[in-house]
Amino acid sequence: MMFRRSARTRSTAPCQACARMRAFLAVAAVLIIAMPLLGEKAAPLAQLTPMDIALAITGLGLLAFIIRFIAWRRDEAQERKNNIASAEKE
């Protein structure tokens, strides 16, 4: 009674945010482990500041947004074109 467990639930895939955090932590762990092993080869990584990383993430996010926005606009235009064509057939 004291250690009663709840019913088992079906395992589902992790959400995107969890997958991204796990990937980030894996890369961070690899870098932390590799720093002592790389020695002088890791010197360029030491010059990176958190602001550099934040700007890189922001830039990549902006680029991804622009690409997805253009793709969305093209899809919308194609959908409108298809709707007009189907309306003319009727």
N, C-alpha and C positions, 0 to 999 in steps of 0.2 A: 504494500500500500504506500509506503513511504517513498519508494522510488518508481512510482507509476510513470510510464511514458505515454505520450500522446500517440495516437494512431499514426502510422507511417504515411507520409504523403509522397506522391510521385515526384521524382526528381526532374526538374526542368532545367533548361539551359540558362546560364547566367545572363543578366541583363547587360546591355551595351556598356553602361557606366561601370559595372563591376568588371567586365572584360577589359576595359581601358585601364582601370586602376591596376588590375593584375599585370597587364603588359608593362605599365609604367614601373611598377615595383620590381618586376623581373629585370628590366633594363637597368634600373638604379642598382639593384643588387649585383648584377654583372659588372657594372662600372666600379662599384665599391670594391669588389673582389679583385678586379683587374688592375686597379691603380697601383698597388704595391708590386705587382708582377711586371707591369709595363715599364716602370721606372721613368727614364727620360722621354720615352715615346709618348707618355701621357701628359707631358708638359703643356701642349696646346689646350688640353681639356681644363687645365688648372686656370687658364686665363678667362674662361667663360664665367660670366657673372649671371646671377639670377635674372637680371634685366635682359640680357641677351637671349636667354632661353624663353622668357616671357614674350619678347618681341618676335621671336621665331614662331612660337605657338600662335600668336595673334596673326602674324602674316600668313601662316598656313591656313588658319581658320578663315581669314578673309578671302584667300585664293579659292578655297573650297566653296565658300558661300557664292562667290561670283560664278564659278563653274556650274554649281547647282542651280543658280538663278537663271543663267542662260539656258540650261537644259530645260528647266521648267517653262520658260517663255516659249521655247521651241515646241514643247509638248502642247502647251495651250493653243498656240497658233495652228498646229496640226489638227488638234481636236476641233477648233472652230471651223477649219477648212472642211473637215469630215462632216460636221453638223450641217454646214451650208450645202454640201454636195448631197447629203441624204435628204435634206428638205426640198431640194430641187427635183429629186427623183419622185417624190410623193406628189 
